[in-house]
Amino acid sequence: MTKSRIIVSVLAALLIGGAVSAFAIAWRPAIAAIEPPAPLSFDLVLVKRGRDLAAIGNCNDCHTVSGGKDFAGGLPVPTPFGTIYSSNITPDAETGIGRWTEAAFRRAMGSGVNRDGQHLYPTFPYDHFTNVTDEDDRALYAYLMTRQPVHAAARANQLSFPLDRRFVIAGWKVLFLRRGTYHPDSTKSAEWNRGAYLVEGLAHCGACHTPRNALGAERASAQFAGGDVDNWHAYAINAQSPSPVPWDADALFAYLRDGWHPDHGVARGPMAQVVSNLSSVPESDIRAIATYMVGVFGAPTPDRKRRGEEVLAQVKSPPVLASKTNAAGAAIYAAACAVCHETDRALPYGGVNLALSTAVSSPDARNVANLVLSGVGAVEGERSPIMPGFASSMNDDQIAALLNYLRSRFSNQPAWTGVEKEIEDARRTQTVFLQTSPGPRNAPADAMQREKP
Amino acid sequence: MMILKVNGHHHQIDADPDTPLLYVLRNDLELNAAKFGCGLGQCGSCTVIVDGKAVLSCVTPLLLLEGKQVTTLEGLGSIEAPAPIQRAFMEEQAAQCGYCIAGMMMRAQALLQKNPKPSDEQIRAELEPHLCRCGTHMRILRAVHRAAHLMQTTDASTVRRSAQ
């Protein structure tokens, strides 16, 4: 973060903080504690629905650390303002949400306030969860309150004054928390509306895929234009999508459901946990998300459509190209990459032809750098694509040569700038965020060092 | 023609620069400890040490190795004078068919050079890329712990042999 940005955000936070305390709008009452309800007091059908909803919400991703107990929290979430740790959402009476009433849970989801009346940091995406219906909140509550209670005290956030004062968040909410950002549209199908409800609400796709402003709020004017998560770029998923082949509803459905698609490759990085969770929810919900998102992508322009067709044709019969300008990169690609990325082995066990790779056509080299260095690790208990990492066998110059070659050969985009810096960053954060928490069943394992800030 | 440094010796290699290191080790230098398993960097049986780090020799072309030090299992010890990692694997009888074991030993060796006293969890995480069909995993775990212990207790003459 630049100095000016720090100054601006601190000034703004002070101003906001002052104003809100003056008007006392920061104050929220505590909601009386209850004895933790008996798990058997919840309707099983409701619990099951809550399970599916929690998977759509990707709750386990942030609320579980590598090798830790499900939903016990403690994951550091790095932000430009400091590190915030996820909370324990198991029904433990002392350290979890065991003493929360359903109303307290609903208030946290809808307006980001905990049972004690303290404001929650918006790393918990209540700017999306405010769209979740009371009925779905009830199911989520039933699911979470019937999990194994885990005694795990919250870790202290690392934030500097004034952001360590929770009332400051009340000001943030005045500026950025908009209720009802999802409205049903009666001119659209029920499926589209269901998709819109999920995407704008519980699935909180924009939390990663929408860029954020200096105060950490999603920029409404750039919805789905691509954002940052950990050391990865979350691609634009609107008309600016860098995907070489434009997405359609069937491809999106398959990708979200199975975690890969032959025209797009495999979902890895922070998206791995998302698709892992989505593999077990009702198919109709994934269809709905795909239907809605295709509208967000919009119909591809004739140019993009033609380019997509060209790429698909080129993949079927690749021209033999020798790079005269980047012989080193070409040689590394031919020797180390082509053995998997240009074979007849089908996805997801063969590598995607890199002409189809969104990462190679993306605005920056971050994701490719992450992948080349760390590879794609096997996922415990799941069939999953894997790729060896090359961090130990390639030096930074070799990786830079390779990345520049991939960009020039496999995309029609201008050369990347700052590749060296991105490789350095990727090496530093290598493997830290490559995979996500082991979480509940079905989740990619081996987060290795993800619990380290 | 390039110079490849393996186990402290310089070798003149007459092979295309895109030749995988594994082929050169086995075919040209007759160092057969590293095994061909999948050829795609997915099973770990071809693992050797390059500049102190475990690498998959089947997906490492020669052109990446200029000026680097390669160490294979043969470079750690011999039948007469096994290195701690080799002794430990023998004493724990950690091999059944043995095909994966050379690779496992090399990655374990690289781990122990960096972390002389790894926990069970760290060993499991480190050896995760290695496949073993026989199922001697528990013995392999014990062998790595034993090797860690041996390395701390054996004299410097064995330690000196360890890979750079």
HADDOCK unambig.tbl for C-alpha pairs under 7 A between the chains (distance, minus, plus):
assign (segid A and resid 335 and name CA) (segid B and resid 18 and name CA) 4.81 0.50 0.50
assign (segid A and resid 335 and name CA) (segid B and resid 61 and name CA) 5.86 0.50 0.50
assign (segid A and resid 336 and name CA) (segid B and resid 59 and name CA) 5.52 0.50 0.50
assign (segid A and resid 336 and name CA) (segid B and resid 60 and name CA) 6.35 0.50 0.50
assign (segid A and resid 336 and name CA) (segid B and resid 61 and name CA) 6.43 0.50 0.50
assign (segid A and resid 388 and name CA) (segid B and resid 41 and name CA) 5.59 0.50 0.50
assign (segid A and resid 388 and name CA) (segid B and resid 42 and name CA) 6.66 0.50 0.50
assign (segid A and resid 392 and name CA) (segid B and resid 53 and name CA) 5.92 0.50 0.50
assign (segid A and resid 392 and name CA) (segid B and resid 54 and name CA) 6.89 0.50 0.50
assign (segid A and resid 392 and name CA) (segid B and resid 55 and name CA) 6.10 0.50 0.50
assign (segid A and resid 393 and name CA) (segid B and resid 55 and name CA) 6.17 0.50 0.50
assign (segid A and resid 393 and name CA) (segid B and resid 60 and name CA) 6.81 0.50 0.50
assign (segid A and resid 393 and name CA) (segid B and resid 64 and name CA) 6.88 0.50 0.50
assign (segid A and resid 394 and name CA) (segid B and resid 64 and name CA) 6.39 0.50 0.50
